[in-house]
Amino acid sequence: MITVNKVKRPVRFFNTTGPCNPWDHYMLPPEERLVGAQLHRYIRDQLYWVLHAPRQTGKTTFLQNWMREINGGRFNGEDTLACYVSLESCQGIAEPERAMPAMCTAVREYASGSNIPAPEIEEVSPLMMVNVMLGNWAKLVAPKGLVILFDETDVLEGETLISFLRQLRGGFAARGPGVFPVSAALVGMRDLKDYITAAKDGAAPNPGSPFNVKADSVSLSNFEREDIARLFAQRTEETGQEISGEALDYVYDQSRGQPWIVNSLFQRATMRILGEESRETLSIEHIMEAREQMIQARETHLDALEVRLRDPRIRRVAESIIIGATDPGIGRANPDVELAMDLGLVSWNSETGFIIANPVYADILTRYLNAGYHDNLPPPSSWQWQKKDGSLDMDALLREFQQFWRENSEVWEEKSDYTEAFPHLLLMAFLQRVLNGGGRIDREYAAGRGRMDLYVEYRGSGHIIEVKLIRDRQNPEQVEAKGLEQIGKYRDSKAPDAPAYLVIFDRRPKAKELPWEDRLGWARKGTVTVVRG
């Protein structure tokens, strides 16, 4: 049920919990980010349509804002009445006999909470209950046309989903004021064809599918850098507090415009790091501290990623990206990839191929996957990793890692879900164990790159690390030569004067038969130290 408090706050804030509204929160018109939508046309031509986008991108904010605008007369004068309805209460109910009454109850509650005439629930077959209720509701609000905005449609499953879509389709042909809703939006993380496929046990949609009246499928894009600047400018206008251009660039670089991350960074920086009453200019250091706090706090949105990473479908895609593997079976039309992209975890473009959608997610992904390793590593005080002046001795640290790898890797790998990426995850856990509180790791990896690049910064000094695997039927000398070429380019682009380390793990089955003295190695090749694991 929607409850609205329209008392404007003296100072608004950046919101990360629930939908945004313009009287409490800094926000941009969400319809600006709808890709391919024709909002006026959906009402004018009485169309049913789908909006799909990852969680925490602003779908509910858009729907509730659009409902207010429709009911305020923006789109069709006084001739249309809109209602937002969340189907979340139907989650996990696969039987229509139980789900349809719950759905009808949700409709009544949301209508009552929005001060819209609420329809009665008739005792009819569950396979017709929603259809009958929507028809009665249309009569109740006539002569106005009824627009329904169904949120969380993707929680419906199995026969419940099939029945719901069929009941909508059943009234579609006769839709009109006083007869049946003139327009409906079905909103969730995934496109409608994905719901249908899931409900039909993996069978692809066909002309006989239960919903062939969809006029459009549109999505909601992330913020552009200019949008982020406009968002913070609202706070500047209200309070006088400014943000540096460098900090804005960092927010965009780390979030890639993901709305929840942007708001979280701004909220932590303004309300926790500087304090709500502070008017000090936000610097990149404030945003960097906010980023670390956000990740350490394991916010609900970020914590939900951990559950997804355990899904075998997501694991296949994420692991290929981490190790930089080339897998022709992983394309944009692959269902596993589609799921990862619909969740907002993975993105693709012609320059990078498949990558984790933003650096914050990439950091979260690796920290969650190697948390067990990190938390069970010996304390850093037991290693030799610092020079006398307190700076990082990367040579000593990587030699410590080699020893740990020799003593523990085989046992620890047996317990790993991400076995292909195990060397990468353990190395990063080892580094993070030392750097906590005093440094950071920038990670760059993508499917098809054949490597992972790390930039390790500690107390103002940086180190370049590239991680590569020798896989079955690969030549070790060629892998090393390619790695030396790649790390040179990465160092030139990131930190030309930084010490560089090429870490190579031999993952060929026959390598495990060799004694450790032959598997481990340490050599200087020009300006790069080659470390074998």
C-alpha positions, 0 to 999 in steps of 0.5 A: 500500500502506498502512503505519501507524506508530501511535507517538503523537508527543509533540506532533502537528502540522497535516498537509497531505501525505497522509491524516491519522491521530489519533496524528500529526496534529490532526484531527476525525472526518471522518465528521462532514462526510459529507453525507447518509451512513448509514454503519451502513446501508451495511454492515447492508443490504449497499449499494454507494455513492459518495463524491465531493468535491474533492481535499484535503478528507479523502476518503482520511483518512475511508476509512482511518479508517473501515477501521480502525473497521470492522475494530475492530468498531464497525459490525458487531461482528466480522462484517465486514472492510474494505480500502482500495484506491487505483486510482491505479496505473490512471490513464491506462490506457484498455484493460481488457486492461492495466488489469484486471491492474494493478487486481488487483495493487493489490488484492493489495498493499493487502490485504497492506499492511493485514494482510488475507488477499490473494487470488490473481490468476487467469488469466482474461479481463480482462473478468472478472478483477476479478469473479473476484478479488473473489469469491475474496477474499470466500471467503478472508475468510469467514465475515466479510463483505468491505467494499472502499473504492475510492479514486481511482475517477475516474482510470479512463477509457473502456472500463476504467471501463465494464468495472470497473463492469460487473464490480462489478454482475455480482457485486452480486446474489449479494453476501454473506459468502463470495460477493462483497463485501457493500459497496463505496464508490467514491470520487473527485472526481466523482459516478458519473454523471459518470464514466459520461458521460465514459466514454461520450463525453458520452452521459448515463447511462440505465437501460442504464448499466453501474452501476445498483446505487448506493444513495447519492451523498454528499459531504464538506463543508468545515469550519465556523468552529466546526470550525476552532476545535475543530481548533486547540483540540487544539493548545491542550490539548496545548501551551497555545498559543492563537489569537485569535478574530480570527485564527480568523475570518480563517482561516475567511474566507480558506479558507471551511473548505477543510480543506487551506488551514486545515491549511496556515495553521495549520502555517505559523503554528505551525511556521515563523513562530512556531516549533515550540517557541513557545507565543505566541498566534497572531494575525491577523498571523501567519495573514496572513503564513502565507497569503502564504507559502503562496501564494508557495510554490506548494504542490502543491495550489494549483499544481494549480489552474493546470493546471485554469485552462488547461482551456477548460471551466474557463476559460469559467466562471472568466472569467465570474466574473472579469468579472462577466458574466451568461451564462444558459448557465452554470447549475448543470446545465451540465457545465462548471460541474459540473466547476468545482464538483466540483473545489472551484474554484467555489461557488454560493449564492442570495446571491452566485451563482457565485463562486470558492470562497474568497479564497485560490483567488481570489488564486491564480487571478488571480496564476497567470493574470497571472503572465506579465504581472506578471513582464514588467512594468517594475520599480516603480522606473521608475514614479512611484507613491510620495509623499514619505512612502513612502505609495501615490500611487494617482493617479500609479500609475493614470496610469502604468497608463494609459500602459502600457495605451496602449503595450502592451495590444494586443500583450499581449492577443493572447497572452492565453487569458483575453481577456475578463478581460485588462484585469482581469488586467493591472491586478491584475498592475500593482498586485501588482508594486508591492505585493509585500512592502508591501501586499495586494489583497482581490478580490471578484467573481462571475458576474452582478455586472457588475464586479470590486471591489478593496480595495488596502491599502498600509502601513496605508492603503486604496484602493477600485477598481472595474473595469467593462467597456463591452461591445457594445450598452452605453451608456457613460454608463449603465455609468459611472452604474451603476459610481458607484452600485456603488462607493459601496455597496462603499466604504461596506461596506469602507472608507467613508473610502478614496479610490475609483477607477472604472476603465472599459475600453471593449471595444466593437469600434468603440472600438479604431478611436478614437485613444488620446486619445479612449479614455483619460480621467480625471475626478472625479465627486463623491468618485470618480475615473473612469479610462478605459482 
